[in-house]
């Protein structure tokens, strides 16, 4: 670990990043450019003290998970993230296998969507980032670990994962989700993370195994969804998708037709999110 160079690298990237780049207000009392340490810590989901210790060349060696979180918080490019890992004393992450690094351009768009339900999802169905309204609509999909990080896996292996969708829509979702996993599996191969998910589902879900034998194929189109919310009832939503080809990630944004009942319900999500329901 190159403690001094790591600290200097983080400082330069923090000072180069402006509040507007991450969706924060500049404020009248900000005398210097760049972000404050506490802002970077909040963006990285860690304490200000922990982050400050790294910049001050104190404390233990940060883990790979912490470095990955800092890379996301500072909106680092893949090359910058790799450099951060090397300074931290770790091998460069394999880009084919690691899909949890969100491209800075995608993050800039995401930062401007705080008032709508939106989330960044990997090609393995792993939700990497959600707005607070997306969490209020769908639940916290970032809290899972292991195979359960994948929406593809949860849909077939965890019956509670389907509770937000009307039961009559389940067969259609099953085919679309299996087809999406099939696309990633075909590209990455049996020895990939997608292969591990497929192997586990073939053993655990007869429904998945039956669909898988048919070689399901689907495009990137995100069809309209009906979501059964515990407080707001049934919402009929459209899902707009922005695909980042380099990262194999998608930004999903949920909207409703203006003037519709679902549109009014969607506007109430901010109230639900504020109540922490």
Steps between C-alpha positions, in 0.01 A plus 500: 500500500636839396342703778633844401419466129158356581419797721625747240305331220176514699557864588558605138192316377288640783611856427437455127141384554245780529176482703298534180668185363339287771167678535592707808425872545804724501373730773605857569753422773718270289826691460699246303427270209470125526322280750543489874618181668166450669325521162724234348444282805122532466516422127711193584269379779766518771578718801681830459759387754582185301543686173698781665744251651586372153567850365703579811711185459367347822310188588510145360518399136157552342334185370418438136133562580582840650717597203221399263257716699739798487543450124123526459476798733771690311350401162832350388542356154600134468864594443495726806335226705769252396768751601329546837509125562869480415579786739298320765711187461255281308501342154307679230139373501409283204270711289314209346401359839444819697193692387444709813692807384262759359632709213541871596275608214227266619540631854464861383169415337390302805583792732246715315216251553452527875132596463402193293524122556825400328772240550819373340499126436780271379460239228472242780192671639691652793364837611804719556334830586144615569337835551300527821178486293611177333557353846154616605349343188687168484671465836874516569644278227860587587497323838541144371821296494633192323287353224202691639653825371371390161135579424506205261588269785254649751209482258524122466649410841320735741117505485486833685682669211185478290271670749515842332360361174144370445495120489350489151807685369750250645526266195588793270759633742652153540565470127640853470730457799625160382560643152699789645720259696534281190643793305770565761576129537544461122743790492705418812492120499443223754805595711370852563291640785198462275593132469499463879151651519371274223647190665339588833161571344498181294539309826252708701217598263308260272328804347832653403631167366195461276534852356878461464463189283312715248800737452301817578602809306391858564618846405588788734146639484354560845126437473240688706471362850219465749627539856294418808614742768402423862387858571407643161340198336542408134715727279532465123843634408724541199867413529749703299845345459838661436763235420873557558667259254847532654382410850222255412272695731162666457334801654129429556258788547137437592234742380121514472267654243421860609143537626462132579427350841846342499654843437331638813611198701856537377505859627404369846816289512693792648262495796545124540877538478496779759310277741763227460236242410 
